[in-house]
Amino acid sequence: MAGHGAAADDKKPPRDAHPLLRADWHWGRLEGALNLIAAVSIFAIMVLGVLQIASRVGSAGARELWPEFPPIAIHGYIDWIEFVAVLYALLGIAYCQRLGGHIRMEIVLASIRGRARWLLELLGIALALAITLLLVHATFENFLRAWINGDSSMDIRLPQWPSKLVVPVALAVLAVRLALQLWGYARLVLWPTALPMAVPLVVTADEAARQEIAETEMRERRG
């Protein structure tokens, strides 16, 4: 499994730190903010769902006592769910990539050491970056069509261009993250014994557990 390296530290690097380390930290701040928005959107969906159920159940119970009581529900509930879904689906993707949280097969990679491992990682990131850039272009074209044609949802006619704009923006943030990791792996290919920066590290399950325990203890000490 993958875990984050030294570059994923929350501490701001000093001014004389390596440019890659500083770029990784500053971009990580943006990724963290977007991930927070994604988390808030999940909470909002949960609250919206509870209100929808409560309104339906409550109005159904009221009709038992007063048959003329009108049914109550959130107007355009499905449209709002679809509108917000893109936030929690995509805004955290770059943050997850930074921490090495995406699921991947590492059975062979974990057995390789030195320059060969960094070279394989470099090739994988280069391929991912190329695909992501293609997706940025395609999804931005999709946003432009929605903007020009005035696409809207079926029920309450919500404009669809804001949610479609989120997709290329989130992918563009991911593309920059992949570019930083490409820089980090290229550096390690040239200098295999250098300190890894801006790249997730392949760790065993035991190492990951110890890392999580250490991070938890550090957060507890900070209060």
C-alpha positions in Angstrom: 0.0 0.0 0.0 1.1 3.6 -0.5 1.6 6.3 2.1 2.7 9.8 2.0 6.3 10.9 2.2 8.1 13.7 3.8 6.7 16.2 1.4 3.2 15.7 2.7 4.1 17.2 6.1 1.7 19.9 7.3 4.6 22.2 8.4 5.4 25.0 6.0 8.9 24.5 4.5 11.5 27.2 5.1 12.3 29.8 2.4 15.6 28.0 1.5 13.9 24.6 1.1 13.9 22.8 -2.2 11.5 24.4 -4.8 9.7 21.1 -5.2 9.1 20.9 -1.5 7.7 24.4 -1.3 5.6 23.9 -4.4 4.2 20.7 -3.0 3.3 22.4 0.3 1.6 25.3 -1.3 -0.4 23.2 -3.8 -1.3 20.9 -1.0 -3.0 23.8 0.8 -5.3 24.2 -2.2 -5.9 20.4 -2.4 -6.8 20.4 1.3 -9.3 23.2 0.9 -11.0 21.4 -2.0 -11.1 18.2 0.0 -12.7 20.1 2.9 -15.4 21.4 0.4 -16.0 17.8 -0.7 -16.4 16.7 3.0 -18.8 19.5 3.7 -20.9 18.6 0.6 -21.2 15.0 1.9 -22.5 16.4 5.2 -24.9 18.6 3.3 -26.2 15.6 1.3 -26.8 13.7 4.6 -28.7 16.7 6.1 -30.7 17.1 3.0 -31.6 13.4 3.0 -32.7 13.5 6.6 -34.9 16.6 5.9 -36.4 14.9 2.9 -37.3 11.7 4.9 -38.5 13.7 7.9 -40.7 15.9 5.7 -42.3 12.9 3.9 -42.8 10.9 7.0 -44.1 13.9 8.9 -46.6 14.9 6.2 -47.8 11.3 5.9 -48.4 11.2 9.6 -50.2 14.5 9.5 -52.5 13.2 6.7 -53.6 10.4 9.0 -55.0 13.1 11.4 -56.0 15.6 8.7 -56.6 14.1 5.3 -56.4 17.5 3.6 -52.8 18.1 4.8 -50.6 18.5 1.7 -47.6 16.3 1.2 -44.3 18.0 2.0 -41.0 17.3 0.3 -37.9 19.2 -0.7 -38.6 20.7 -4.2 -36.2 19.3 -6.7 -34.5 17.0 -4.3 -33.1 14.7 -7.0 -31.8 17.6 -9.0 -30.0 19.0 -5.9 -28.4 15.6 -5.1 -27.1 15.3 -8.7 -25.9 18.9 -8.6 -23.9 18.4 -5.4 -22.6 14.9 -6.2 -19.8 16.2 -8.4 -18.3 18.1 -5.5 -17.7 15.1 -3.3 -16.9 12.8 -6.2 -14.1 14.9 -7.7 -12.8 17.7 -5.4 -10.8 15.3 -3.2 -9.2 13.4 -6.1 -5.9 15.4 -6.1 -5.7 15.4 -2.3 -6.0 11.6 -2.4 -3.3 11.4 -5.1 -1.0 13.5 -3.0 -1.3 11.0 -0.1 -1.1 8.0 -2.3 -4.6 7.0 -1.3 -5.8 5.7 -4.7 -6.0 1.9 -4.9 -3.4 0.4 -7.1 -1.6 -3.0 -7.6 1.8 -2.8 -5.8 2.8 -6.5 -5.5 5.5 -6.3 -8.1 6.4 -2.7 -7.4 7.0 -3.3 -3.7 9.7 -5.9 -4.5 11.7 -3.5 -6.7 14.2 -1.1 -5.2 16.3 1.8 -6.3 16.3 3.5 -9.7 14.2 0.8 -11.3 11.3 1.5 -8.9 11.4 5.3 -9.4 11.6 4.8 -13.2 8.4 2.6 -13.1 6.7 5.2 -10.9 7.8 7.9 -13.3 6.3 6.1 -16.3 3.0 5.5 -14.5 2.7 9.1 -13.5 3.6 10.3 -17.0 0.8 8.1 -18.4 -1.7 9.3 -15.8 -0.8 12.9 -16.5 -1.3 12.5 -20.3 -4.7 10.9 -19.7 -5.7 13.6 -17.2 -4.8 16.4 -19.6 -6.9 14.8 -22.3 -9.8 14.6 -19.8 -9.4 18.2 -18.8 -9.7 19.2 -22.5 -12.8 17.0 -23.1 -14.6 18.0 -19.9 -14.0 21.7 -20.5 -15.5 21.3 -24.0 -18.5 19.6 -22.3 -18.7 22.6 -19.9 -18.7 25.0 -22.8 -21.5 23.2 -24.6 -23.6 23.4 -21.4 -22.8 27.1 -21.0 -23.6 27.9 -24.6 -26.7 25.8 -24.9 -28.1 26.7 -21.4 -28.4 23.1 -20.3 -30.5 22.6 -17.1 -31.9 19.8 -14.9 -35.2 18.1 -15.7 -37.2 19.1 -12.6 -36.4 22.5 -11.3 -34.3 23.7 -14.2 -31.0 24.1 -12.3 -28.3 25.3 -14.7 -25.8 22.5 -15.3 -22.8 24.5 -16.3 -21.5 25.0 -12.7 -21.4 21.3 -11.9 -19.8 20.6 -15.3 -17.2 23.3 -14.7 -16.2 21.5 -11.4 -15.0 18.5 -13.4 -12.2 20.2 -15.5 -11.2 22.3 -12.5 -10.8 19.3 -10.3 -8.9 17.4 -13.0 -6.7 20.5 -13.6 -5.7 20.5 -9.9 -5.0 16.8 -10.3 -2.9 17.4 -13.4 -0.7 19.9 -11.4 -0.3 17.3 -8.6 0.8 14.7 -11.2 3.2 17.2 -12.7 4.8 17.7 -9.2 5.0 14.0 -8.7 6.6 13.6 -12.2 9.2 16.1 -11.1 9.7 14.2 -7.8 10.1 10.9 -9.5 12.4 12.3 -12.2 14.6 13.7 -9.4 14.8 10.2 -7.8 15.6 8.5 -11.1 18.6 10.9 -11.4 19.5 10.6 -7.7 18.0 7.3 -6.3 19.4 7.9 -2.8 18.0 11.4 -2.4 15.2 12.2 0.1 11.8 11.6 -1.7 9.8 14.8 -2.1 6.2 15.3 -3.3 5.8 11.6 -3.9 3.8 8.9 -2.1 5.9 6.1 -0.8 5.1 2.4 -1.0 4.9 1.0 2.5 4.0 -2.3 4.1 0.8 -2.7 6.2 2.9 -2.6 9.4 4.7 0.6 8.4 1.4 2.2 7.5 -0.1 1.3 10.8 2.9 2.7 12.7 2.7 5.8 10.6 -1.0 6.3 11.4 -0.3 5.7 15.2 2.5 8.3 15.1 0.3 10.9 13.3 -2.5 10.3 15.8 -0.2 10.8 18.8 1.2 14.0 17.2 -2.3 15.4 16.7 -3.2 14.5 20.3 -0.1 16.3 21.6 -1.0 19.4 19.6 -4.4 19.4 21.4 
